[in-house]
């Protein structure tokens, strides 16, 4: 693999990888839950993708059940396409700063026995795809097989999700510290909830595949000290940098890399 340019190396300080979950409900074992949208029952979910640009990963334990969990901080999107009537497809999404997954489900997502491909450059299982940006930043003459696998399995079938992510990252008002953490939780005791620190107008409305939106993020965040002012400031500054890097370099390179 050819070495990245100095500009590429600067990007890699903030934007290290893409985590992509083709179906959030399948990952956390709630694929039969459809939910509702604008007080109408959802009759079919066509897509429930999660794409996440991680910064750090932390582990903890739920206080009552002592169930182990993993929390990832960074920039993310829950993206869903669904039907509330047979003839119309609806699209909705929620921006994310954190993912909370039971440790059992996180390990299941990485289980190499379900791997479609597993190499030092790329891990792709049925439930999670981990793509390092060092691979994307390689010259187009290298890693041709990897490019083909990612294009066929991730970028082309889910391009609408990545397009929405870059639009979100282009907006300076998204994922701001003023609106607080936005945490998608799932698996085990954590079911499939969207947890916030306060009510956020339209964002607080439930959507397809999610059981509830609750202002109870602090229960988890406090246990990990993520609400401490110094740590919060550092996390949201890193989120700002990841957003910028994805817009300036990450998304254009991803699109060029998988034409």
Steps between C-alpha positions, in 0.01 A plus 500: 500500500633843410558746781246779558598857420566746788145636459361148525695438819350815652151370426576167662557675834126557527327274248626148551227263385143442390283264699194391305213291633279385210207431734492641851193294593663176387813583702308554824240228439191716449447448127131420551427833670369755246399793719313808387552827316291814559255289699453256212604135532790399276407201285844426352859611558713497186822639649620566854867585451741648748822662378744623762835682489643407840733695724533284809352188653418456868364210700272496802248298695129567546441568869193284565555201271882521494480445124822606327473756220711690250463871422654655189526878466528679167283599205216280387164460332201270544340483154174327424272444200159352569133488409195613694286439192562231235573742216720766662858478627594736784854600596609622841825529696646603833847642558709331768796577724507162677416136449424279797506126431498209741842340511352170387352658186816697425707181518239319289530772235874436477477120502742383231301178455238714320761690298439580137860617494755539778845645439740743660347775285129423517255313723160423357251276682129457450430761769783756485750633250813677621687695231822681602556829322862401445360253247282763331790744483713250312552576133236368261753262347522309828256276687280449195331195650412690819359789299274265310373330815423828675340655192269203445410438863503845659531813289273429204208331683509752787616818326190689612605444862852637436356794306285588800799469731703749298205743488478475877874558539478803270254663738687691775195475728492121519655301785560811709580495869200729560263218403696246702582137438278292272539134578354203311476201730428139424548142603424317823343724764559806280242397234482758217458847643628842403630673813552877524582743778195719435193524278605600147179581308468287185807298593314370804224344288517125470570355156497163326679224689550696825290424804539836671692826531585571862680784676701258711842501333665625818441170677758340272713806429552588865627150573769552236574860612407628153295785644798645687558842341861447392426162344183626333691792347767266361246258354297766321815664366603161358152459352542838327834391354365165382207675329737737322737226391219282366365788291838624375675171431327188632178507297661619171770233528246232582297592191813516280633177645183306417371651172 
